[in-house]
Every structure is written in structure tokens, then in C-alpha cells.
Amino acid sequence: MTLALAFVVAAAVAWYLQGRRRPGAGSSAAARARRLRSPLVRLADLAGIQTARGREAAQWAAGAAGERRTAARLEVLARDGWTVLHDRALPVGRANVDHLLISPSGVVFVVDSKCWSARYRLRIVAGRLRHAAMSRTGSEVSATRPELSPIISAARSSHWFP
């Protein structure tokens, strides 16, 4: 009886810890991947059955890993006096900023991590960033314009700063 109770308590603690938000780079993407990996999706994965939710969870997990790798590369800036913040939620909606960099002189940079296939090199051709045969400069940059206003508001209101 006590062994069964101990097992139930251990399972409840594990379930709780799994769902908690872990701060740092990639935490929101990792949390999304964990939410998608329901027990049935995990069972399907174990059985070798591909599911749409399993594939989506793998994409979110890869994005989280890419954000953590980008964060590791940006940490050198923190040693040089930059403020480096990761995975900041925007005050409105579900969007987030992967990495927010503030130079010692106060210039703000927003870095959006992408996890692209390593099979293809990143190149700059005629001033445009290209990955494989696709241009990665136009639509991706234009798509971030609506996010600029909440980013500026959050930075001004010290929403992101400890």
C-alpha cells in the first residue's frame, strides 16, 4: 500500500515538474513541445507510429534547441557589458522575442532564432540572405514589423527588465 502511494506521489511530482515553465532561452518553445507530447503521442512514438502532433512537437523541440544554441553564442556579449535577455513574451498576444540585446550605448537588437537544415549553407546573394534556394530576407523581415510596436512599448515600460 505504501509503495503504491509513493509511486502515485512520485508520478504526480514528475507530472508537475514536466509542465512547469523553465526560464531561459527556448523555454516557451520547449513548453509547447511538452504540451503537444501527450501520453498517447508518446506511446505512438514508442511504437514507431508517426503522428501530426508528434511531428509538430519535434519541430518545437528543435526550435527550442536552436534558441539555446543561439543564446550560448550571444553570452559572449554579456561579458562585454551588453544586456542579453531571452524568450521574452510580448505584452499582447502569444508572440515572443527569442533574444533581446541591448548594447552598452543603449542600442536595441531583436534576434529571432531559426532552426534551418544544416544541409544547406546560408549565403548572402545580392544583399539578400538565402538558405538553400529560398530568400530569407523579404517575408520574414516584413512579418516582424507588426511585432515592433509591442517590443518598443515593453522596452519603454521596463516590462522585461528585472
ChimeraX attribute file (.defattr): number of C-alpha atoms within 10 A of each C-alpha:
attribute: neighborCount
match mode: 1-to-1
recipient: residues
	/A:1	6
	/A:2	7
	/A:3	8
	/A:4	9
	/A:5	10
	/A:6	11
	/A:7	12
	/A:8	12
	/A:9	12
	/A:10	12
	/A:11	12
	/A:12	12
	/A:13	11
	/A:14	11
	/A:15	11
	/A:16	10
	/A:17	11
	/A:18	13
	/A:19	12
	/A:20	11
	/A:21	12
	/A:22	13
	/A:23	11
	/A:24	16
	/A:25	23
	/A:26	28
	/A:27	22
	/A:28	23
	/A:29	22
	/A:30	23
	/A:31	20
	/A:32	18
	/A:33	23
	/A:34	17
	/A:35	14
	/A:36	19
	/A:37	20
	/A:38	14
	/A:39	10
	/A:40	11
	/A:41	19
	/A:42	16
	/A:43	12
	/A:44	15
	/A:45	15
	/A:46	10
	/A:47	9
	/A:48	9
	/A:49	11
	/A:50	12
	/A:51	14
	/A:52	10
	/A:53	16
	/A:54	20
	/A:55	16
	/A:56	15
	/A:57	23
	/A:58	17
	/A:59	16
	/A:60	22
	/A:61	21
	/A:62	19
	/A:63	21
	/A:64	26
	/A:65	19
	/A:66	18
	/A:67	27
	/A:68	20
	/A:69	15
	/A:70	21
	/A:71	22
	/A:72	11
	/A:73	10
	/A:74	18
	/A:75	14
	/A:76	12
	/A:77	15
	/A:78	15
	/A:79	10
	/A:80	10
	/A:81	12
	/A:82	19
	/A:83	17
	/A:84	18
	/A:85	21
	/A:86	24
	/A:87	23
	/A:88	23
	/A:89	18
	/A:90	21
	/A:91	14
	/A:92	11
	/A:93	8
	/A:94	7
	/A:95	14
	/A:96	18
	/A:97	17
	/A:98	26
	/A:99	22
	/A:100	19
	/A:101	19
	/A:102	17
	/A:103	15
	/A:104	13
	/A:105	8
	/A:106	10
	/A:107	9
	/A:108	15
	/A:109	12
	/A:110	15
	/A:111	16
	/A:112	15
	/A:113	19
	/A:114	13
	/A:115	15
	/A:116	14
	/A:117	10
	/A:118	9
	/A:119	8
	/A:120	11
	/A:121	11
	/A:122	16
	/A:123	15
	/A:124	13
	/A:125	9
	/A:126	7
	/A:127	8
	/A:128	13
	/A:129	14
	/A:130	17
	/A:131	18
	/A:132	14
	/A:133	9
	/A:134	9
	/A:135	16
	/A:136	16
	/A:137	14
	/A:138	10
	/A:139	9
	/A:140	11
	/A:141	9
	/A:142	10
	/A:143	9
	/A:144	11
	/A:145	9
	/A:146	9
	/A:147	15
	/A:148	12
	/A:149	12
	/A:150	16
	/A:151	22
	/A:152	13
	/A:153	13
	/A:154	18
	/A:155	15
	/A:156	11
	/A:157	10
	/A:158	10
	/A:159	14
	/A:160	16
	/A:161	11
	/A:162	4
